[in-house]
């Protein structure tokens, strides 16, 4: 195995381990998931270009989070003309108020993904459809020719089912 290939594989392994925590952190700093995706991609690109400068791979998570923070702040400055954007200081205070990003955030996300996969296809598609950015239950009900109230009740039952599944999964340590 060449050094470059080994370096690439190490980078990808570390990136995959930290990516969900970075997404969660960036989401606290920018308004939409679309913005998060752009910032995480840019962060990954910068991290790859500078990966050889990182002397201790055990510090990768913090290093990647720092890059993500600067990229998110740079993105926010590009939005500064909008009157609906929080100041950088307030955005950082809100992000910090959520607490330290830790493995439990990633564990919960993995548990939720696992529980979603356990649902039958039709309910899984329904819950994913109504939680897409910009989607509404009313719009989904109309598209499916179903009463809006019936869709609300179905979503409520699915949310409870997913919550129970996530709690059970985390209790058994299957989330990661």
N, CA, C and O of each residue as an XYZ file, in Angstrom:
704
protein
N       0.846     -1.175      0.000
C       0.000      0.000      0.000
C       0.893      1.239      0.000
O       1.835      1.333      0.787
N       0.596      2.178     -0.877
C       1.401      3.388     -0.922
C       1.056      4.288      0.259
O       0.000      4.155      0.877
N       1.989      5.222      0.561
C       1.762      6.153      1.670
C       0.531      7.022      1.424
O      -0.247      7.295      2.338
N       0.370      7.455      0.154
C      -0.763      8.323     -0.166
C      -2.087      7.575      0.003
O      -3.059      8.138      0.506
N      -2.124      6.317     -0.412
C      -3.346      5.530     -0.271
C      -3.648      5.275      1.204
O      -4.802      5.354      1.623
N      -2.628      4.974      1.982
C      -2.816      4.758      3.420
C      -3.299      6.034      4.096
O      -4.162      6.002      4.973
N      -2.723      7.161      3.669
C      -3.134      8.447      4.232
C      -4.592      8.732      3.893
O      -5.362      9.201      4.732
N      -4.953      8.441      2.652
C      -6.341      8.674      2.219
C      -7.303      7.796      3.015
O      -8.353      8.265      3.455
N      -6.954      6.546      3.198
C      -7.829      5.646      3.958
C      -7.941      6.081      5.423
O      -9.020      6.002      6.011
N      -6.856      6.530      6.002
C      -6.896      7.030      7.382
C      -7.789      8.261      7.466
O      -8.615      8.388      8.370
N      -7.606      9.167      6.503
C      -8.422     10.380      6.479
C      -9.908     10.030      6.380
O     -10.726     10.554      7.136
N     -10.250      9.149      5.454
C     -11.657      8.791      5.258
C     -12.241      8.123      6.503
O     -13.385      8.398      6.866
N     -11.484      7.260      7.153
C     -11.960      6.608      8.372
C     -12.233      7.646      9.459
O     -13.275      7.611     10.113
N     -11.299      8.560      9.645
C     -11.472      9.601     10.662
C     -12.632     10.532     10.306
O     -13.409     10.926     11.176
N     -12.742     10.879      9.031
C     -13.817     11.768      8.589
C     -15.181     11.131      8.830
O     -16.100     11.791      9.316
N     -15.312      9.874      8.498
C     -16.588      9.175      8.698
C     -16.948      9.123     10.178
O     -18.115      9.264     10.542
N     -15.949      8.922     11.028
C     -16.205      8.878     12.473
C     -16.712     10.216     13.000
O     -17.537     10.244     13.913
N     -16.239     11.304     12.450
C     -16.546     12.631     12.995
C     -17.632     13.382     12.237
O     -18.130     14.396     12.725
N     -18.006     12.909     11.067
C     -18.882     13.693     10.202
C     -20.226     14.031     10.838
O     -20.685     15.167     10.715
N     -20.861     13.096     11.504
C     -22.178     13.399     12.075
C     -22.075     14.452     13.179
O     -22.967     15.290     13.312
N     -21.015     14.422     13.964
C     -20.828     15.441     15.002
C     -20.601     16.808     14.358
O     -21.100     17.819     14.852
N     -19.849     16.840     13.258
C     -19.603     18.104     12.561
C     -20.913     18.644     11.982
O     -21.193     19.839     12.079
N     -21.709     17.764     11.384
C     -23.008     18.202     10.841
C     -23.879     18.802     11.943
O     -24.481     19.860     11.761
N     -23.940     18.125     13.079
C     -24.760     18.616     14.187
C     -24.257     19.981     14.658
O     -25.052     20.875     14.946
N     -22.951     20.133     14.735
C     -22.387     21.407     15.176
C     -22.675     22.520     14.167
O     -23.110     23.607     14.547
N     -22.436     22.252     12.896
C     -22.647     23.270     11.865
C     -24.125     23.652     11.795
O     -24.462     24.809     11.545
N     -25.008     22.667     12.017
C     -26.450     22.961     11.964
C     -26.838     23.999     13.007
O     -27.809     24.733     12.827
N     -26.087     24.059     14.087
C     -26.364     25.051     15.127
C     -25.929     26.457     14.712
O     -26.332     27.447     15.321
N     -25.114     26.530     13.682
C     -24.580     27.826     13.262
C     -25.237     28.385     12.011
O     -25.166     29.592     11.781
N     -25.875     27.551     11.193
C     -26.462     28.032      9.937
C     -27.933     27.639      9.864
O     -28.365     26.697     10.528
N     -28.707     28.376      9.043
C     -30.157     28.206      9.101
C     -30.747     26.957      8.431
O     -31.830     26.528      8.830
N     -30.094     26.362      7.445
C     -30.751     25.260      6.739
C     -29.806     24.067      6.591
O     -28.586     24.204      6.683
N     -30.401     22.891      6.358
C     -29.601     21.686      6.123
C     -28.834     21.783      4.816
O     -27.744     21.225      4.684
N     -29.402     22.491      3.853
C     -28.686     22.689      2.590
C     -27.376     23.432      2.847
O     -26.335     23.076      2.294
N     -27.432     24.456      3.683
C     -26.221     25.200      4.049
C     -25.242     24.284      4.774
O     -24.034     24.353      4.552
N     -25.766     23.434      5.634
C     -24.910     22.490      6.369
C     -24.149     21.605      5.385
O     -22.942     21.411      5.525
N     -24.852     21.074      4.395
C     -24.205     20.191      3.429
C     -23.056     20.907      2.708
O     -21.976     20.344      2.531
N     -23.302     22.139      2.300
C     -22.245     22.893      1.603
C     -21.035     23.118      2.507
O     -19.892     22.959      2.079
N     -21.295     23.485      3.745
C     -20.199     23.779      4.669
C     -19.432     22.502      5.022
O     -18.204     22.523      5.105
N     -20.133     21.409      5.225
C     -19.459     20.148      5.558
C     -18.613     19.677      4.376
O     -17.508     19.170      4.572
N     -19.113     19.838      3.166
C     -18.314     19.475      1.986
C     -17.061     20.330      1.901
O     -15.969     19.815      1.663
N     -17.213     21.637      2.093
C     -16.062     22.536      2.034
C     -15.076     22.207      3.159
O     -13.862     22.229      2.955
N     -15.601     21.907      4.331
C     -14.758     21.534      5.470
C     -13.957     20.273      5.151
O     -12.760     20.207      5.431
N     -14.614     19.278      4.569
C     -13.942     18.024      4.226
C     -12.837     18.257      3.204
O     -11.758     17.671      3.298
N     -13.109     19.103      2.245
C     -12.119     19.411      1.212
C     -10.893     20.096      1.815
O      -9.755     19.732      1.516
N     -11.136     21.074      2.652
C     -10.015     21.780      3.305
C      -9.239     20.822      4.202
O      -8.008     20.835      4.217
N      -9.962     19.997      4.945
C      -9.302     19.036      5.842
C      -8.412     18.081      5.047
O      -7.297     17.773      5.467
N      -8.902     17.617      3.906
C      -8.092     16.709      3.083
C      -6.831     17.411      2.577
O      -5.746     16.829      2.589
N      -6.978     18.671      2.130
C      -5.822     19.404      1.613
C      -4.767     19.640      2.697
O      -3.573     19.686      2.400
N      -5.206     19.788      3.952
C      -4.277     20.091      5.042
C      -3.992     18.884      5.931
O      -3.335     19.017      6.963
N      -4.481     17.708      5.539
C      -4.365     16.526      6.398
C      -2.918     16.195      6.726
O      -2.632     15.738      7.833
N      -2.011     16.412      5.806
C      -0.598     16.116      6.059
C       0.010     17.033      7.116
O       1.039     16.706      7.707
N      -0.630     18.188      7.355
C      -0.139     19.122      8.369
C      -0.531     18.697      9.786
O       0.048     19.176     10.761
N      -1.517     17.793      9.902
C      -1.965     17.332     11.213
C      -1.004     16.263     11.715
O      -0.910     15.182     11.134
N      -0.287     16.570     12.801
C       0.731     15.641     13.281
C       0.188     14.558     14.196
O       0.816     13.508     14.336
N      -0.956     14.781     14.821
C      -1.520     13.797     15.748
C      -2.953     13.490     15.317
O      -3.839     14.332     15.463
N      -3.181     12.305     14.795
C      -4.516     11.947     14.293
C      -5.552     11.820     15.402
O      -6.752     11.824     15.127
N      -5.112     11.709     16.636
C      -6.062     11.651     17.747
C      -6.762     12.995     17.942
O      -7.810     13.064     18.583
N      -6.191     14.043     17.400
C      -6.787     15.383     17.501
C      -7.664     15.703     16.292
O      -8.123     16.836     16.146
N      -7.900     14.726     15.431
C      -8.624     14.980     14.185
C     -10.003     15.604     14.427
O     -10.377     16.550     13.735
N     -10.761     15.084     15.400
C     -12.120     15.583     15.652
C     -12.139     17.064     15.980
O     -12.918     17.819     15.398
N     -11.304     17.481     16.892
C     -11.243     18.888     17.268
C     -10.736     19.763     16.135
O     -11.216     20.877     15.924
N      -9.759     19.239     15.413
C      -9.196     19.966     14.268
C     -10.270     20.158     13.196
O     -10.423     21.252     12.652
N     -11.007     19.096     12.899
C     -12.068     19.176     11.894
C     -13.171     20.130     12.345
O     -13.711     20.886     11.537
N     -13.502     20.093     13.626
C     -14.536     20.977     14.167
C     -14.104     22.439     14.052
O     -14.930     23.311     13.781
N     -12.830     22.706     14.255
C     -12.321     24.080     14.123
C     -12.451     24.553     12.681
O     -12.879     25.680     12.431
N     -12.087     23.705     11.744
C     -12.242     24.070     10.325
C     -13.709     24.339     10.025
O     -14.041     25.322      9.362
N     -14.587     23.468     10.511
C     -16.028     23.630     10.272
C     -16.536     24.938     10.861
O     -17.353     25.628     10.251
N     -16.052     25.271     12.039
C     -16.469     26.516     12.686
C     -16.072     27.725     11.836
O     -16.883     28.625     11.620
N     -14.834     27.746     11.358
C     -14.393     28.866     10.521
C     -15.166     28.910      9.203
O     -15.513     29.990      8.727
N     -15.435     27.755      8.617
C     -16.194     27.737      7.366
C     -17.632     28.211      7.585
O     -18.189     28.924      6.750
N     -18.226     27.815      8.706
C     -19.587     28.256      9.010
C     -19.627     29.764      9.238
O     -20.545     30.445      8.780
N     -18.633     30.278      9.944
C     -18.588     31.722     10.181
C     -18.339     32.475      8.877
O     -18.914     33.540      8.651
N     -17.490     31.927      8.031
C     -17.261     32.552      6.718
C     -18.562     32.562      5.909
O     -18.888     33.553      5.255
N     -19.297     31.456      5.959
C     -20.575     31.382      5.259
C     -21.548     32.418      5.812
O     -22.256     33.093      5.065
N     -21.563     32.526      7.144
C     -22.482     33.474      7.772
C     -22.143     34.914      7.380
O     -23.040     35.736      7.198
N     -20.869     35.212      7.252
C     -20.489     36.568      6.826
C     -20.998     36.847      5.421
O     -21.348     37.981      5.093
N     -21.039     35.800      4.586
C     -21.552     35.994      3.225
C     -23.054     36.288      3.239
O     -23.586     36.863      2.289
N     -23.732     35.896      4.312
C     -25.167     36.170      4.440
C     -25.452     37.455      5.223
O     -26.610     37.796      5.461
N     -24.426     38.142      5.610
C     -24.571     39.268      6.534
C     -25.496     40.365      6.027
O     -26.007     41.146      6.830
N     -25.722     40.445      4.756
C     -26.597     41.501      4.238
C     -28.061     41.245      4.575
O     -28.871     42.172      4.566
N     -28.403     40.001      4.871
C     -29.783     39.674      5.210
C     -30.110     40.200      6.596
O     -29.308     40.031      7.515
N     -31.262     40.832      6.775
C     -31.615     41.327      8.105
C     -32.036     40.212      9.051
O     -32.242     40.468     10.238
N     -32.170     38.973      8.559
C     -32.659     37.881      9.384
C     -31.552     36.984      9.913
O     -31.830     35.887     10.395
N     -30.307     37.425      9.833
C     -29.190     36.591     10.268
C     -28.706     37.050     11.630
O     -28.523     38.246     11.854
N     -28.491     36.094     12.558
C     -27.932     36.430     13.861
C     -26.498     36.912     13.685
O     -25.838     36.568     12.704
N     -26.025     37.697     14.623
C     -24.626     38.098     14.605
C     -23.772     36.861     14.866
O     -24.252     35.868     15.411
N     -22.482     36.933     14.464
C     -21.568     35.809     14.705
C     -21.484     35.484     16.190
O     -21.460     34.318     16.585
N     -21.439     36.526     17.001
C     -21.304     36.315     18.447
C     -22.514     35.566     19.001
O     -22.361     34.630     19.786
N     -23.717     35.975     18.594
C     -24.924     35.304     19.073
C     -24.988     33.867     18.556
O     -25.354     32.954     19.297
N     -24.635     33.668     17.297
C     -24.657     32.310     16.734
C     -23.699     31.394     17.493
O     -24.035     30.246     17.783
N     -22.504     31.899     17.815
C     -21.545     31.093     18.572
C     -22.054     30.817     19.983
O     -21.858     29.721     20.510
N     -22.710     31.805     20.599
C     -23.266     31.585     21.941
C     -24.351     30.512     21.906
O     -24.433     29.671     22.802
N     -25.185     30.550     20.861
C     -26.233     29.534     20.736
C     -25.632     28.152     20.520
O     -26.081     27.167     21.105
N     -24.610     28.095     19.673
C     -23.964     26.804     19.423
C     -23.321     26.266     20.695
O     -23.426     25.075     20.990
N     -22.661     27.136     21.445
C     -22.016     26.702     22.680
C     -23.038     26.351     23.750
O     -22.787     25.479     24.582
N     -24.196     27.022     23.739
C     -25.221     26.752     24.747
C     -25.788     25.346     24.606
O     -26.329     24.797     25.566
N     -25.671     24.770     23.441
C     -26.162     23.415     23.227
C     -25.266     22.396     23.915
O     -25.635     21.226     24.021
N     -24.104     22.815     24.380
C     -23.206     21.894     25.042
C     -22.166     21.373     24.090
O     -22.171     21.681     22.898
N     -21.302     20.605     24.618
C     -20.218     20.051     23.836
C     -20.740     18.944     22.946
O     -21.546     18.112     23.363
N     -20.266     18.951     21.714
C     -20.600     17.852     20.817
C     -19.902     16.613     21.350
O     -18.697     16.628     21.599
N     -20.636     15.577     21.519
C     -20.020     14.354     22.007
C     -20.579     13.150     21.260
O     -21.426     13.271     20.375
N     -20.091     12.032     21.636
C     -20.483     10.819     20.937
C     -21.967     10.544     21.059
O     -22.537      9.887     20.188
N     -22.617     11.031     22.119
C     -24.032     10.720     22.285
C     -24.872     11.325     21.167
O     -25.894     10.750     20.794
N     -24.465     12.475     20.622
C     -25.183     13.039     19.482
C     -25.121     12.082     18.303
O     -26.131     11.809     17.653
N     -23.935     11.583     18.039
C     -23.771     10.640     16.936
C     -24.503      9.335     17.233
O     -25.092      8.735     16.335
N     -24.468      8.895     18.491
C     -25.172      7.665     18.859
C     -26.669      7.798     18.624
O     -27.307      6.882     18.106
N     -27.225      8.937     19.004
C     -28.664      9.142     18.801
C     -29.012      9.146     17.321
O     -30.033      8.593     16.913
N     -28.165      9.766     16.528
C     -28.418      9.792     15.086
C     -28.344      8.379     14.504
O     -29.185      7.997     13.690
N     -27.347      7.613     14.916
C     -27.229      6.236     14.424
C     -28.425      5.403     14.874
O     -28.938      4.582     14.115
N     -28.863      5.619     16.109
C     -30.011      4.868     16.620
C     -31.262      5.214     15.817
O     -32.046      4.332     15.464
N     -31.444      6.510     15.530
C     -32.612      6.921     14.741
C     -32.555      6.317     13.341
O     -33.563      5.820     12.838
N     -31.396      6.357     12.719
C     -31.271      5.766     11.379
C     -31.576      4.272     11.417
O     -32.244      3.745     10.528
N     -31.087      3.601     12.442
C     -31.350      2.164     12.591
C     -32.846      1.911     12.774
O     -33.403      0.988     12.180
N     -33.488      2.732     13.597
C     -34.918      2.560     13.855
C     -35.744      2.871     12.610
O     -36.754      2.215     12.357
N     -35.322      3.861     11.838
C     -36.033      4.155     10.584
C     -35.980      2.956      9.643
O     -36.953      2.651      8.954
N     -34.838      2.284      9.624
C     -34.703      1.115      8.747
C     -35.585     -0.041      9.205
O     -35.952     -0.899      8.402
N     -35.925     -0.067     10.487
C     -36.777     -1.129     11.013
C     -38.249     -0.930     10.659
O     -39.037     -1.873     10.734
N     -38.626      0.302     10.270
C     -40.011      0.556      9.880
C     -40.302     -0.108      8.546
O     -39.403     -0.306      7.728
N     -41.574     -0.453      8.334
C     -41.973     -0.923      7.013
C     -41.783      0.208      6.003
O     -41.712      1.379      6.374
N     -41.701     -0.151      4.745
C     -41.377      0.831      3.707
C     -42.369      1.993      3.645
O     -41.953      3.148      3.558
N     -43.653      1.714      3.689
C     -44.654      2.774      3.544
C     -44.588      3.802      4.687
O     -44.532      5.001      4.417
N     -44.593      3.362      5.956
C     -44.466      4.370      7.022
C     -43.121      5.100      7.007
O     -43.051      6.286      7.327
N     -42.055      4.384      6.633
C     -40.746      5.049      6.562
C     -40.773      6.155      5.510
O     -40.284      7.259      5.748
N     -41.350      5.849      4.339
C     -41.417      6.868      3.289
C     -42.271      8.056      3.733
O     -41.955      9.205      3.427
N     -43.368      7.764      4.465
C     -44.238      8.844      4.913
C     -43.499      9.764      5.876
O     -43.540     10.985      5.719
N     -42.832      9.197      6.860
C     -42.182     10.067      7.860
C     -41.010     10.823      7.239
O     -40.756     11.973      7.600
N     -40.299     10.194      6.316
C     -39.200     10.906      5.652
C     -39.742     12.017      4.757
O     -39.127     13.075      4.635
N     -40.901     11.774      4.129
C     -41.482     12.786      3.236
C     -41.925     14.024      4.006
O     -41.686     15.146      3.560
N     -42.565     13.833      5.149
C     -43.069     15.005      5.876
C     -41.965     15.760      6.614
O     -42.155     16.913      7.001
N     -40.814     15.116      6.811
C     -39.713     15.823      7.479
C     -38.651     16.327      6.514
O     -37.568     16.727      6.941
N     -38.945     16.313      5.230
C     -38.045     16.935      4.257
C     -38.110     18.451      4.450
O     -39.168     18.985      4.782
N     -36.998     19.144      4.247
C     -37.033     20.608      4.374
C     -38.106     21.208      3.463
O     -38.159     20.911      2.269
N     -38.946     22.043      4.035
C     -39.982     22.727      3.276
C     -41.267     21.938      3.131
O     -42.265     22.490      2.667
N     -41.283     20.670      3.507
C     -42.486     19.841      3.370
C     -43.449     20.125      4.518
O     -43.042     20.535      5.605
N     -44.726     19.900      4.254
C     -45.730     20.038      5.301
C     -46.617     18.803      5.302
O     -46.754     18.117      4.289
N     -47.204     18.539      6.433
C     -48.119     17.398      6.533
C     -49.338     17.659      5.653
O     -49.848     16.742      5.009
N     -49.795     18.879      5.623
C     -50.958     19.234      4.783
C     -50.673     18.916      3.315
O     -51.500     18.316      2.629
N     -49.516     19.320      2.854
C     -49.140     19.071      1.454
C     -49.026     17.565      1.186
O     -49.478     17.077      0.150
N     -48.417     16.832      2.133
C     -48.282     15.387      1.965
C     -49.667     14.726      1.922
O     -49.924     13.868      1.078
N     -50.557     15.133      2.839
C     -51.902     14.557      2.880
C     -52.625     14.807      1.562
O     -53.296     13.923      1.029
N     -52.478     16.013      1.050
C     -53.119     16.356     -0.230
C     -52.560     15.477     -1.356
O     -53.323     14.965     -2.175
N     -51.243     15.302     -1.399
C     -50.620     14.478     -2.451
C     -51.070     13.020     -2.366
O     -51.194     12.343     -3.387
N     -51.314     12.542     -1.146
C     -51.701     11.140     -0.955
C     -53.219     10.956     -0.940
O     -53.715      9.842     -0.770
N     -53.948     12.056     -1.118
C     -55.426     12.032     -1.088
C     -55.925     11.419      0.227
O     -56.833     10.587      0.240
N     -55.313     11.849      1.316
C     -55.707     11.376      2.648
C     -56.128     12.570      3.486
O     -55.651     13.684      3.269
N     -57.018     12.342      4.441
C     -57.381     13.446      5.340
C     -56.158     13.894      6.149
O     -55.373     13.075      6.626
N     -56.021     15.207      6.287
C     -54.870     15.774      6.977
C     -54.771     15.256      8.414
O     -53.683     14.934      8.893
N     -55.925     15.178      9.099
C     -55.931     14.729     10.492
C     -55.432     13.283     10.607
O     -54.732     12.939     11.560
N     -55.790     12.449      9.644
C     -55.340     11.051      9.661
C     -53.821     10.970      9.500
O     -53.168     10.142     10.134
N     -53.271     11.828      8.657
C     -51.817     11.841      8.469
C     -51.136     12.329      9.750
O     -50.111     11.783     10.158
N     -51.710     13.360     10.383
C     -51.152     13.840     11.654
C     -51.100     12.714     12.679
O     -50.092     12.530     13.360
N     -52.193     11.962     12.783
C     -52.237     10.878     13.769
C     -51.231      9.779     13.428
O     -50.579      9.229     14.316
N     -51.109      9.468     12.153
C     -50.128      8.454     11.737
C     -48.709      8.903     12.070
O     -47.901      8.118     12.567
N     -48.413     10.167     11.793
C     -47.075     10.705     12.086
C     -46.822     10.690     13.588
O     -45.724     10.368     14.040
N     -47.845     11.041     14.351
C     -47.686     11.044     15.809
C     -47.378      9.628     16.314
O     -46.502      9.448     17.159
N     -48.094      8.629     15.799
C     -47.836      7.241     16.215
C     -46.429      6.809     15.804
O     -45.735      6.143     16.572
N     -46.009      7.185     14.603
C     -44.666      6.819     14.140
C     -43.587      7.495     14.977
O     -42.567      6.879     15.287
N     -43.799      8.735     15.338
C     -42.821      9.441     16.178
C     -42.675      8.756     17.535
O     -41.563      8.608     18.041
N     -43.805      8.338     18.129
C     -43.731      7.623     19.412
C     -43.012      6.288     19.233
O     -42.197      5.895     20.067
N     -43.320      5.600     18.142
C     -42.681      4.308     17.877
C     -41.168      4.496     17.705
O     -40.377      3.718     18.237
N     -40.776      5.535     16.959
C     -39.353      5.806     16.756
C     -38.674      6.213     18.067
O     -37.551      5.794     18.347
N     -39.357      7.024     18.859
C     -38.781      7.439     20.144
C     -38.539      6.223     21.037
O     -37.476      6.100     21.645
N     -39.515      5.333     21.115
C     -39.339      4.112     21.926
C     -38.183      3.277     21.387
O     -37.371      2.762     22.155
N     -38.112      3.145     20.071
C     -37.050      2.355     19.446
C     -35.679      2.971     19.734
O     -34.733      2.253     20.060
N     -35.568      4.300     19.616
C     -34.286      4.971     19.873
C     -33.876      4.777     21.334
O     -32.716      4.486     21.626
N     -34.834      4.939     22.245
C     -34.518      4.743     23.677
C     -34.036      3.317     23.924
O     -33.042      3.104     24.619
N     -34.742      2.341     23.353
C     -34.348      0.939     23.540
C     -32.968      0.676     22.932
O     -32.132     -0.004     23.526
N     -32.749      1.230     21.735
C     -31.471      1.014     21.046
C     -30.316      1.604     21.850
O     -29.272      0.970     22.004
N     -30.509      2.829     22.366
C     -29.451      3.468     23.153
C     -29.225      2.721     24.472
O     -28.094      2.603     24.944
N     -30.310      2.225     25.053
C     -30.180      1.484     26.311
C     -29.388      0.191     26.118
O     -28.666     -0.249     27.013
N     -29.536     -0.412     24.931
C     -28.815     -1.657     24.646
C     -27.439     -1.404     24.047
O     -26.658     -2.335     23.849
N     -27.141     -0.108     23.751
C     -25.830      0.218     23.209
C     -25.653     -0.166     21.759
O     -24.534     -0.399     21.303
N     -26.777     -0.234     21.017
C     -26.705     -0.597     19.605
C     -26.604      0.611     18.703
O     -26.480      0.445     17.489
N     -26.651      1.832     19.242
C     -26.696      3.022     18.407
C     -25.428      3.297     17.643
O     -25.461      3.980     16.620
N     -24.327      2.792     18.107
C     -23.083      3.097     17.408
C     -22.530      1.909     16.701
O     -21.481      2.003     16.063
